[in-house]
Amino acid sequence: MPKKKKVKKAKKLRPAKKVKVLNKLKSAIKITQKKNNIPGPDEKPEIKKIKKQATEKRIYNLKDYVVYPKHGVGKITSIEKATIGEINIQFYKILVEKEKLTLTVPINQQSKLRPISSINQINKCVSILKTKPKIKRTMWSRRAQEYDQKINSGKIYELAEVVKDLNKNSDIIADQSYSERQLFEKAYERLKSEFEAVLNVSPDEVQKKMDKALGRTQVLEAVE
C-alpha cells in the first residue's frame, strides 16, 4: 500500500500577526486605488467640474456701430425675427455704408462681430501710424497676401500697421504699384470709417488727423 502524503496544515496566525497582515493589505489596496483614481468605500468620488466654453454672444442695440471683419464698420439698422423651418431666429440688419451693403447676422452666430474700438485704442492706432514702416524683403505676392489677411482680420491694430507699412507719404500714383495702392486705400478707408464712428467727427477732420500722423500733409502742402 502506498503511503499517504501528509498534508501540511496551515499555520494559524496569532491575533497580532493577523492585524499586521490586514493593515498591509489595506495600505496596498489604498495605494492601487489612488494610482487608478478609484474611490475607497468611505470616500466620495471626486467630481471634476468641466468649464463651460466661453460664448461669443453679445447684445447690441439699435443704431450701434459694429465691425464685421470682411466689410468693416456697419450700423445696426434693425433687429428682426423670422421663422425658418419651425425655428424662431433673431438677427441683426447691419448697413455698411461705405460698401452700400446690408448684412444679415443671426444673433446666435455673431462670433465675427465686434464692437467699435475705444478712444484709447484709436489713440494707440495714431501712435502706430507715426512709426516707421517695416520694410520686408519677401516677394510682393506673399506680402500682399499677408496685408490682405490683416485687413480682413477685423483687428484695428493690424489694420493700422498695413496703412503705416504701405504709406508712401505721397498721393503721386507713380510712387506705388496698382496692387499696392489698392491695398493701401482699402486699409485706409476701413481705418478711417472706424475713426469716424468712434470720434464722431466729420470725414475731413478724420482724414487730416490720419494724414498728419502718416506725414502726408507735409507732402501735400509742398505740392500745393
C-alpha positions in Angstrom: 0.0 0.0 0.0 1.4 3.4 -0.9 2.0 5.8 1.9 -0.4 8.7 2.2 1.2 12.0 1.8 0.9 14.2 4.8 -0.9 17.4 4.2 0.6 20.3 6.0 -1.9 22.2 8.0 -1.8 26.0 7.5 -0.3 27.7 10.4 -2.7 29.7 12.4 -1.7 33.3 12.7 -1.6 34.9 16.1 -4.0 37.8 16.5 -1.2 40.4 16.5 0.2 39.0 13.2 -3.3 38.9 11.7 -3.7 42.7 12.4 -0.3 43.4 10.8 -1.2 41.4 7.6 -4.6 43.1 7.3 -3.0 46.6 7.7 -0.5 45.8 5.0 -3.3 44.6 2.7 -5.3 47.7 3.4 -2.4 50.0 2.6 -1.6 48.1 -0.6 -5.3 48.5 -1.7 -5.3 52.2 -0.9 -2.1 52.7 -3.0 -3.6 50.9 -6.0 -6.9 52.9 -5.6 -5.0 56.2 -5.6 -3.0 55.2 -8.7 -6.1 54.3 -10.6 -8.3 57.1 -9.1 -10.7 54.5 -7.6 -12.5 55.9 -4.5 -12.5 53.8 -1.3 -15.6 52.7 0.5 -15.6 55.7 2.8 -14.5 58.2 0.2 -16.8 60.1 -2.1 -15.9 60.1 -5.8 -14.3 63.4 -6.8 -16.4 65.2 -9.4 -14.4 67.5 -11.6 -16.4 70.5 -13.0 -16.0 71.0 -16.7 -15.6 74.6 -17.6 -18.2 75.9 -20.0 -16.8 77.2 -23.3 -16.9 81.0 -23.5 -19.8 82.2 -25.5 -19.4 84.8 -28.2 -23.0 86.1 -27.7 -23.3 89.8 -27.0 -26.3 92.0 -27.1 -26.1 95.0 -29.4 -28.7 97.7 -29.6 -30.4 99.5 -32.5 -28.1 102.2 -34.1 -25.0 100.6 -32.5 -21.8 100.6 -34.7 -20.2 97.2 -35.1 -17.3 95.8 -37.1 -17.6 92.9 -39.5 -14.1 91.9 -40.4 -14.6 91.3 -44.2 -16.6 94.5 -44.7 -15.6 97.0 -42.0 -17.8 99.3 -39.9 -21.5 98.9 -40.1 -24.5 100.3 -38.2 -27.3 98.2 -36.8 -30.5 99.4 -38.6 -32.9 96.9 -37.2 -33.3 93.8 -35.0 -35.7 91.4 -36.7 -37.3 88.0 -36.1 -38.1 85.2 -38.6 -39.3 81.6 -38.5 -37.3 79.2 -40.6 -38.3 75.5 -40.5 -40.3 76.0 -37.3 -37.3 77.6 -35.6 -37.5 81.2 -34.4 -34.4 83.2 -35.4 -33.5 86.7 -34.3 -31.0 88.6 -36.4 -29.3 92.0 -36.9 -29.6 94.0 -40.1 -26.3 95.9 -40.5 -25.7 98.6 -43.0 -22.1 99.0 -44.3 -22.4 102.5 -45.8 -19.0 102.5 -47.4 -19.8 99.4 -49.5 -23.6 100.1 -49.9 -24.2 96.7 -48.4 -26.7 95.3 -45.9 -25.7 92.3 -43.8 -28.0 89.8 -42.1 -26.3 88.3 -39.0 -28.1 85.9 -36.7 -27.7 86.8 -33.0 -26.6 83.3 -32.1 -23.9 83.3 -34.9 -22.3 86.7 -34.2 -18.8 85.5 -33.3 -17.2 87.5 -36.1 -18.8 90.8 -35.0 -17.0 93.1 -32.6 -17.9 96.4 -31.0 -16.1 99.5 -32.4 -12.9 100.5 -30.7 -12.4 102.7 -27.6 -10.8 106.2 -27.6 -7.6 104.6 -26.1 -7.4 102.1 -29.0 -7.8 104.9 -31.5 -5.0 106.8 -29.9 -2.8 103.7 -30.0 -3.6 103.4 -33.7 -2.4 107.0 -34.2 0.8 106.1 -32.5 1.2 103.1 -34.8 0.7 105.4 -37.9 3.5 107.7 -36.6 6.1 104.8 -36.5 8.4 103.9 -39.4 7.1 101.4 -41.9 8.6 97.9 -41.8 10.4 97.0 -45.0 10.2 93.3 -45.8 12.4 91.7 -48.5 9.9 88.9 -49.3 8.1 88.7 -52.6 5.3 91.1 -53.2 2.7 88.4 -53.8 3.4 86.9 -50.3 3.4 90.3 -48.7 0.1 91.3 -50.5 -1.5 88.1 -49.1 -0.3 88.9 -45.6 -1.6 92.5 -45.9 -5.0 91.3 -47.2 -5.3 88.8 -44.2 -4.6 91.6 -41.8 -7.2 93.9 -43.4 -9.8 91.2 -43.2 -8.9 90.1 -39.6 -11.1 92.8 -38.0 -8.2 93.7 -35.7 -7.8 97.5 -35.7 -4.1 97.4 -34.7 -3.3 95.2 -37.7 -5.2 97.5 -39.9 -3.2 100.5 -38.7 0.0 98.5 -39.4 -1.0 97.9 -43.0 -1.8 101.6 -43.5 1.6 102.5 -42.0 3.6 100.0 -44.0 2.0 100.8 -47.3 2.1 104.6 -46.8 4.3 106.4 -49.3 3.9 109.9 -47.8 2.6 110.9 -51.2 -0.5 110.9 -53.5 1.6 110.5 -56.6 0.3 107.3 -58.3 3.8 106.5 -59.8 5.2 106.0 -56.3 3.1 102.9 -55.8 2.1 99.9 -57.9 -1.6 99.4 -58.7 -2.0 96.5 -56.3 -0.1 98.4 -53.5 -2.3 101.4 -53.9 -5.5 99.2 -53.9 -4.5 97.6 -50.6 -3.5 100.9 -49.1 -6.8 102.6 -50.0 -8.8 99.6 -48.7 -7.0 99.6 -45.3 -7.0 103.4 -45.1 -10.8 103.6 -45.7 -11.5 100.8 -43.2 -9.5 102.6 -40.6 -10.9 106.0 -41.4 -14.5 104.7 -41.1 -13.8 103.4 -37.6 -12.1 106.6 -36.6 -15.2 108.5 -37.8 -17.6 106.2 -35.8 -15.5 106.4 -32.6 -14.5 110.1 -32.6 -17.9 111.2 -34.0 -16.3 113.9 -36.3 -16.5 114.7 -40.0 -14.6 112.6 -42.6 -12.5 115.6 -43.4 -11.3 116.0 -39.8 -10.5 112.3 -39.6 -8.5 112.4 -42.8 -6.5 115.4 -41.5 -5.7 113.5 -38.3 -4.6 110.4 -40.1 -2.6 112.2 -42.8 -0.8 114.2 -40.1 0.2 111.0 -38.3 1.4 109.5 -41.5 3.3 112.6 -42.6 1.3 113.0 -45.7 0.2 116.6 -45.0 3.8 118.0 -45.4 4.0 116.4 -48.9 0.6 117.7 -49.9 1.4 121.3 -48.7 4.7 121.2 -50.7 2.8 120.1 -53.9 0.2 123.0 -53.4 
